[in-house]
Amino acid sequence: MAKEMTLVSVGIDVGTTTTQLVISRLTLVNVMPGSQVPKVEISHKSISYMGKVHFTPFEDRQHVDGAALREIVAKEYEKAGVSPEQIDTGAIIITGETAKKENASEIIHSLAAYAGDFVVATAGPDLESLIAGKGSGAEALSKRLHACIANIDIGGGTTNIAYFDRGKCIGTACINVGGRLMEVDPLTHRLSYISTPTQKIINRCYPNRYQAQSGDELAVIQTCIQSMVECVERVIFQEPILPQDRPLIMTNLLPDVKLDGVVFSGGVAKYIYLPGIKEWWIHGDVGPLLAEAFQKSRIYSSLLVHEGSETIHATVLGAGAHTVNVSGSTITVSKHTLPLRNVPAVYPEWEASGKLSWLKSAEKYSFYRTVALVVPSLDNTDFLTILTLAETLACELPLIKGEPKVIIAQQDIAKVLGQTLQRLLPSIPLVCLDGIELAFGDFLDIAKPLPYQDAVPVIVKTLVFAN
């Protein structure tokens, strides 16, 4: 490839409370220019446009206003001086309570198609935790300090937690704790909306409904918030989960490790780092009160608190500048097979014979256009092993629905594996890549090859929407 090239990337975060867009420029370089095998990496990321923070538009409590959302994106593109045709890559992430709306999937995929040729739709609490931790600077901080850092991203609907150990994400969690799970009239200071998770806390704390209705509403709010923060504490400190925590905890994949510090991000974090604000109802929600409760929590008092590089912008920056990967350069791609969107990663099972098989796993994804068969790390990568692997794949690929056939190798074997498969299955369109880290439940979006077909941009994501 040329010495370097630039991709224009967009990040759009559609959250419980706010929506924001950011335009980034990603510089790609061949870091091994003198080698016969080029290695393409993203060498620099810069923000060229930071959009205004908008309130997320809703038609009602159950539906996102798709037309208004598209208008927000169109106006931000106009202000940034770019058109959808100029966008090379990027991601839209729908987060928190918004991802639970009835039309969330439809709206976000439609918006992704409008936003650019290779802008992908993403959702899911674990991905949101990871993206926020990258955007806040917690990932980079853990790498720089050689430490284990927790990023706690507190938004309008959820608190997303990610642990980074020396720059690598080792676990995530998502909890229904957010600043907009209760809404308050700024003038009367009376509750105007109570979310389902919050109502369950009220029912537990105030079994006598009359007691909750007739009592001091500020006391009711503070009791609920305290219960929420205590749930987050139990998750962070690996303490037994209580029955009242279960409606709040969406996912918890955090390992039991010693934390060296914590970073707060998200809209609520602004008030954690700016204590003493008494205008509690400034946003018509309980965000500032929730921040105050986190300031008084065991998390704040017992862990070293670092201030990240971003708070409210963490997720949108993560979506715009930290979602794109670049495949290895020794790959095999048949002509006219790319781009591909929403390709599920399918892991094999080990048969009694000692061979890998993807047939059973692939059946679960038969309604997708195609699937990506993941080849796990092998003990040996000599030619005989790869030939045996290729023969196994050649037997199974015709039985697995969808084209092109996509193979993702976890080791640097995509070129030789792909060429061997092309010899065994000459008429089947094939995409065989390596250099991409995957996990169970991941989906891939694969762009067209970069100049001279050295590598392809890939976005690894999750797609999880409420039923």
SULNOR-V474132 format. One record per residue. D_FIRST is the distance of its C-alpha to the first C-alpha in Angstrom with 1 decimal. Layout:
D_FIRST, D_FIRST
//
This chain:
0.0, 3.8, 6.4, 7.5, 8.5, 12.0, 13.8, 17.5, 19.6, 23.4, 25.9, 29.4, 32.3, 35.4, 38.0, 41.7, 42.6, 39.7, 36.5, 33.7, 30.2, 27.5, 24.2, 21.4, 18.1, 15.5, 12.8, 9.7, 8.3, 7.1, 10.8, 10.9, 8.9, 11.9, 12.1, 11.7, 11.0, 8.1, 9.8, 8.6, 11.6, 13.4, 14.5, 16.9, 19.0, 21.4, 24.1, 24.3, 27.4, 30.1, 32.4, 36.1, 37.7, 39.6, 42.2, 41.0, 43.0, 45.2, 47.5, 49.8, 49.7, 48.0, 45.5, 42.5, 42.7, 39.6, 40.3, 40.8, 37.7, 35.6, 37.3, 36.4, 32.7, 33.0, 34.8, 32.3, 29.4, 31.6, 32.3, 28.7, 27.9, 25.4, 25.8, 24.8, 22.4, 20.4, 20.1, 16.9, 18.5, 21.5, 24.8, 28.5, 30.8, 34.5, 36.6, 40.2, 43.1, 41.0, 39.2, 42.7, 43.7, 44.5, 41.9, 39.0, 36.8, 37.4, 36.8, 33.6, 31.9, 33.1, 31.8, 28.3, 28.1, 29.2, 27.0, 23.6, 21.8, 20.4, 23.1, 24.9, 28.6, 29.6, 33.0, 34.8, 36.4, 34.5, 31.1, 32.8, 34.0, 30.6, 28.9, 31.8, 31.7, 28.1, 28.8, 32.1, 30.5, 32.5, 29.6, 28.3, 32.0, 32.7, 29.7, 30.8, 34.5, 33.9, 36.2, 37.0, 36.9, 38.1, 36.8, 39.5, 38.4, 41.6, 41.2, 43.7, 44.0, 42.6, 41.9, 38.6, 38.4, 35.5, 35.8, 33.0, 33.5, 31.4, 28.6, 28.9, 30.8, 33.7, 35.8, 36.6, 39.7, 40.8, 44.3, 46.1, 46.9, 46.0, 47.5, 48.0, 49.7, 52.9, 53.3, 56.1, 57.8, 57.2, 60.7, 62.9, 60.7, 61.5, 59.1, 57.8, 55.4, 55.2, 52.4, 53.2, 52.2, 54.2, 57.2, 57.3, 57.6, 60.4, 62.2, 62.1, 63.1, 65.7, 67.3, 69.9, 68.1, 70.8, 70.1, 66.5, 67.5, 70.4, 68.9, 66.9, 63.5, 61.8, 63.2, 61.8, 58.4, 58.4, 59.6, 56.8, 54.2, 55.7, 55.5, 51.8, 50.9, 53.0, 51.0, 47.7, 49.5, 50.5, 46.9, 45.5, 48.3, 48.3, 51.9, 53.7, 52.8, 55.9, 56.9, 56.3, 52.7, 51.7, 51.5, 49.2, 46.7, 44.0, 41.9, 42.2, 39.8, 40.3, 40.9, 44.0, 42.6, 43.7, 42.0, 41.5, 41.2, 40.5, 38.6, 40.0, 37.8, 38.5, 41.0, 44.0, 42.4, 42.9, 46.6, 46.4, 45.0, 47.5, 50.9, 54.2, 53.3, 56.4, 55.3, 54.7, 54.6, 52.4, 49.9, 52.5, 51.4, 51.9, 48.6, 50.3, 53.0, 50.5, 48.7, 52.2, 52.8, 49.5, 50.5, 53.7, 52.1, 51.9, 48.1, 48.4, 51.2, 50.2, 46.4, 44.7, 43.4, 40.1, 39.1, 35.5, 33.2, 33.9, 36.8, 37.1, 33.4, 32.2, 31.5, 29.8, 27.5, 26.7, 26.0, 23.7, 21.7, 22.2, 21.9, 18.2, 16.7, 13.3, 13.8, 13.0, 10.2, 12.9, 14.2, 16.1, 16.1, 18.5, 18.1, 19.6, 20.3, 18.5, 19.2, 22.0, 24.4, 27.1, 26.6, 29.0, 28.2, 30.8, 31.9, 33.8, 37.4, 38.7, 41.3, 44.4, 42.9, 40.1, 37.5, 35.2, 35.9, 34.3, 37.0, 39.3, 36.7, 34.9, 38.3, 38.3, 35.3, 36.5, 36.5, 32.7, 30.5, 28.9, 28.5, 26.0, 27.6, 26.9, 27.1, 28.6, 28.1, 29.8, 32.0, 30.6, 27.3, 28.4, 27.9, 31.5, 31.0, 27.8, 29.6, 32.5, 30.4, 28.7, 32.3, 33.5, 30.7, 31.3, 35.0, 34.4, 31.5, 33.7, 36.3, 34.1, 34.0, 30.9, 27.8, 24.9, 25.6, 23.5, 23.3, 22.2, 22.5, 23.4, 22.2, 19.2, 20.4, 18.7, 17.2, 20.6, 22.6, 20.9, 21.2, 24.8, 25.6, 24.2, 26.6, 29.5, 28.9, 27.3, 28.3, 27.2, 24.0, 22.0, 19.5, 19.3, 17.4, 17.9, 17.4, 19.5, 23.0, 25.7, 29.4, 32.3, 32.5, 28.8, 27.2, 23.5, 21.7, 18.4, 16.1, 14.1, 10.7, 7.7, 5.7, 5.6, 7.8, 6.4, 9.0, 11.6, 13.6, 17.2, 20.4, 23.3, 26.6, 30.3, 32.4, 36.0, 38.5, 42.3, 44.3
//
